[in-house]
């Protein structure tokens, strides 16, 4: 009984940093929504609001799957696979700490569409992956249905689409460097 309790506590503690980061980033984006709501305008306003809300949905999706996943049946050994997995998956989320850029309507539409397509694709991939979701190199169960029939890592693909949309909102040399580092780690 004590060993099971220690294992479940360890698993819970290991989930906390990712959960806290995803929630922090979503709250940071929510602050931007509060500012937008103070000055409603026309179609551009609606696109900007949709852009922010889609970013928040994507970040909250990450938080949900971190909570719901099952315990792994096998894990990669060593520190390097863990660092690479974390950096490859979550490094780009520091982008929300950079200043948000004023965008033209066409760039806001593009950003919003990319985030929405990426988020929708991630929801579909995660619904097939279910509780087998993992950030680290861990074995839970093999999934070969849905988008996993056609693409080996549809979640990476859809996350990449959403990240491009997110980067448009914060575009700078620094954000490009962060994305390049994230790709290198993946």
N, C-alpha and C positions, 0 to 999 in steps of 0.2 A: 504494500500500500504506500509506504514512504517513497519508494523508487518511482512509482507512477506519479505521485504528487510532485516530486522533484522534476521529472521529465516534463510534466505539463506546465509547471511554473517556468522552467527554462524556455520552453516553446513560447509561452506568453511574453516573457521578458525579451526574447529575440524579435518578436513582432512589434514591440512598442516603438523602437526608433522609426521604422517605416511608417507606422500608423501616425505617429506624432508629426512627422515631416509632411505627409500627405495632407493631414488636417490643417497644419500651419500654412501650407501653401494655398489651400482652398480658402482659409480665412483671409489671407493676404489678398487674394483675388476678390473676395467678398467686400473688402474695404473699397476696392475700385468700383464695385457695383453701387455701393452706397453713394459715392460721389457722382456717379452717372445719373442716378435716380433724382438728384437734386436739380438737374437741368434737362428735363425732357425736351426733345426737339421733334424731328421728323423721321424719315426712313433711316438716316444715318444714326440717329439715336437708337432705334430698334436694333440695327445691326451691331452697334457697339455693345449694347446690353446683351444681345444674344451671344456675341463673341466672349464676353466675360462669363456668362452663365455656362456656356459650353466648356470653358476652361475649368470652372468649378466642378462641373459634373465629371469631367475626366479625372480630376484629382480625387474626388470622393469615391469614384469607382476603384481607384487604387487602394484607398483605405478599406473599402468593403471586402475586397478579395484578400487583403492581408489578414483580416479578422476571420474570414470563413474557411480558409484553406485547412486541409487535413495534415496530420503529421507525416513527415517523410519516412519512407521505408529504407532509404540509403542516402548517404551524403558524400560529397567530395571532401577530401582531406586537405588540410592546410589553410593558410590565411589568404594566399594569392587568389584562389577561385572565389572566395567571399568578397574580397576587395573589388575584383574585376566585375563580379555580378552586381554589386551595389552601385559602383560607379557607372557601369554600362546601362543600368536600369534607371537610376535616379539622379545622376549628375545634372541632367538638363533642368531639373526642377529648381535649381538655384537661380534660374533665369528670372523667376518671379520676384527676385530681390533687386533686379536692375530696374532702372526707370522705364516705365511704359511709354512708348512713343505715340505721338499723334499721327494717325494714319489717314490716308485718303479713303474715301468710301470704297473704292475698288479693292484696296488692300485689306480693309476691315472685312469686306465680303469674302475675299479669298481666305483670310485667316480663320474666319468663322466657319466657312465650309470645310476647310481642312481639319479643324478641330472636331467639328460635328461628324465628318466622315470617319476620322480616326477613332473617335469615341464610340460611334455606332459599331465600327468594325471590332473594337476592343470588347464591347459588350457581347457581340456575337462570338468572338473567339473565347472569351472568358466563360460564356454560358456553356460552350462545349468542353472547355477545360475543367470547369466546375471547381471543386475543392482540391484539384490537383495542381492548382496554381503554385508556382514557386519562383522566387527571385534567385535564390542560390542554386548551385548545381546539386539538385536533390531529386530523388526518384519518388514519385507518388504513385501514379498509374499512367499507362500509355493511352493516349487519346488519338484516335485515327478517324474520327467522324467530323462532320461539319467542314469548316475551312481547313482543318488539319488533314483532310483527304488530299488537298491540292497544294498546300504550302506547309513547309516544315515548321515555321514559326510565324503564324499569322498575327500573333499578339505583338511581336517585334515590328512587323510591317505596319500594323495599324497604329501602334504607339508612335512610330516614326512619322507617320502622316500627321498625327495630332501635334507632335513636337514641332514640326515645321510650321504648323499654324500658330502655335504658341510663340515660336521664335520671331515670327513676323511682328508680333505685338511689341517685342523688346529688342528689335534688331540693332546690333552694334558689333564692333570688332570683338568685344568681350563675349557676347552671347555666341558669336560664330566660333570662338575658341572653345567655349564650353561644349557646344555641339560636336565639334571635331574631337575633343577629348572623349566624349561619351561614345562616339562611333568607334574610336580606337579601342576603348575598353570592351565594347560589344564584340 
